[in-house]
């Protein structure tokens, strides 16, 4: 297949990766927005699902796979730098050394949790979306996005929260965070569905692209 020069793919990729990187940093804060109690990354993280839906729907699985790998190496770099700076000798007469450790001390564990949960389930989600799109002959986008979210976000949330915060918070708080995360993310996906439709339709026209993954190699390790 001839490689196309897409107008907006780079922009979407930048937003996608940026949202995920920021989410992993701010997730150390547990916040309450009635009636939800969750880690702060939940406010941003659902946007990554929407970007992923748009990528798979407009472009094709191969492009989505590249973007996921870009995020993977970006977050590895982020975590490595945070760890490196952590072990640099602190200046004893400078303030905020302890604050750095308090705020970013969990980041490496959170990054690991994100890698395990998101890396696996995003490939799975993109595969499911691509396959259902072919079966439904491009119709019923809302069925594809919401149904995949209902399943995918449950497993993603449970894996992430347990790896990131087990032994950090008590079991009751962990349960509250998992339930709040899941409910909030699903509602964001549902509420943003009209916006997803709008962006998808405009991108398809602008890019002159609406790819069907009928002959795609879905191996996640192949770039």
N, C-alpha and C positions, 0 to 999 in steps of 0.2 A: 504494500500500500504506500502511495506517495505521501511523504510528510507534508502536512499543511502548516502554514504560518498563521496560527490563531492570534486574534487581536487581544483577547482578554484572558487567556489561559495563565500567563505570567502573573497578572494582577490577582487573579483568584488564588493562585498558588501562594503568593506572598501573604495574602490575608489569612489563608488557611493555616500556614505554618506559624505565622505570628500569633494568631489566636491560641493555638495549642501551646506555644512556648510561654506566653503570658499566663495561661491557665495553670501550668505546672508551678509557676512561682507564687501566684496568689492563693493557691490551694492550701497553704499553711494556715490561713485564717478561717476559723469557723464562725459563721455569721447567722443571724436570725432575721428572716424577712417573713413576717407572719403569713401563713402558718408553717413556713418551712424553716428547717434548721439544717444547714449544709456548709460544706467547704466552699470558699468563695469562687473557686474555679467553675462551679456550676453555673454562675451567671454568664460566663463566656463560652463554656465548652459546648453547649448545644449548637452554637453557630458553626462549629466544626462539622457537625452532622449535616447541617444544611449545605455547607460548602461541598462536602463529600457527595451528597445527593446530586448537586448541580454538576459536579465534575463527571460523575458516572452517567448521568442522564444526557448531558449535552455532548460531551466528548466521548471517550470510550475507556474501557477498563485499563488499557495499557497506559493511558495518560494519568489516570487516577493512581495506578501503581507507582509511577515515577514520583508523583507528588507525595505519596505516603513515605517513600524512601528518602525523599528530601527532608521531610519532617523527622524521620528516624535519625539521620546523621546530624541534623541541626540540634536536636534535643540531647544527643550524646555529647556534642561539643559544649552545649550550655552546661550540662551537669559536670563535665570534666573541668571546665573553667571555675565553676563554683567550688568544687572540691579542691582544686589547686590553690585558689585564693584562701580557702579555709585553713590550709596547712602552712600558709606563709606566716612567718613570725610576726606577731602583732607589735605595734609600737605602744609601749606601756603608758606613754603620756597622752595618747590620743583617745578620744571618746568613741563610743559606738562599736567597739570591737565585740562586746557581748551581744549587742543588738544584731549584728551580722549573723552570729551563730544562732541566736534565737529565731530569727526570721527565716534564714536559709538552711538551718540545720537539718530539716526534714526533706529538703528539695531532692536530694539524691534518691532517697527512698520513694518519694512521690514520682520522680522520673522513671524509676524502675517499675513501679506500679502502672504508670501510664503506658510504658513500652509493652508490658505483658498484656494489659487489657486492650488498649487501643490498637496496637499493631496487629494482633490476631483478629479482633472483631471487625476492624475497618476493612480488612481484606475480605472477610466473610460477608460483610454488609454490601460491599461493592459488587461482589460476585452474585449475591442474591438479587440485587437491583438490576444488574445487567441481564441475568437470566429471565427474570420476571418481565422485563421490558420486551424481550423477544417474544415470550409467550403471550403477552397481552397486546402485542403489535402496537406499542407506544402509548396505548390508552391507559387511563386511570393512574396517573402519576401519584395522586394522593394515596391510593391503595398501596402502592409500592413503598413510598416513603414512610407512611405511618405504620404499616405492618412490620417493616424491617426495624423500625425504631422500637416498637413494643417489645420485640424479642431481643434485639441487639443491646439496647440500653440497659436492660435488666442485668444481663451477664456482665456487660462492661462496667456498670456501676458497682456491682457486688465485688468483682475481682479487684477493681481499683481501690475501693474503700478498705477492703480487708488487708490488702498488701500495704497500702500507704499508712493506715492508722491503727492496725491491730497492735495491741500492747501499748499504744499511745493513749487511746481513749477507752473508757469502759464500754462494755458490751451494749448497754442501753443507748449510749450516744451513737455507737456504730450503727445500731439498728435504725435509729432516728435519721442519721445522715443518709443511709442507703435508701430508705423509703422516700425521704424528702427529695434527694437527688433524682430518683427515678420518676416520681410524679412530676416534678418541676420540668425535667428534660422532655418528657412526653408531651406535656402541655405546650411547651415552647415549640416543639415540632408541629403540633396540630395548629397552633395559632399562627405560625409562620408559613403554613402551607400556601395561602394565597400569594404571599411574597415570593415563595419558591417558584410557584407557577409563573409569576410575572417575569422573574429573572431568567428562568429556563427558556421561556418563549422568546424573550428578547435576545438572549444569547444564541439561540438556534438560528434566528434570522440574521444576526450580525456576523456569526461565524460561518453561516451556510453549512451547518453541521447538525446531524441528528443520527449518531452512529448506532448501529445494531451489532452487538457482540456475538455474531453467529459463528465466526471462525476464529475467535480469540483464544490464545493460549493463556489460561487463567493461573498459571504457575506464579505465585507471589514473589519468588526468588529470581524470576527472569526479568531483566531490565532491558 
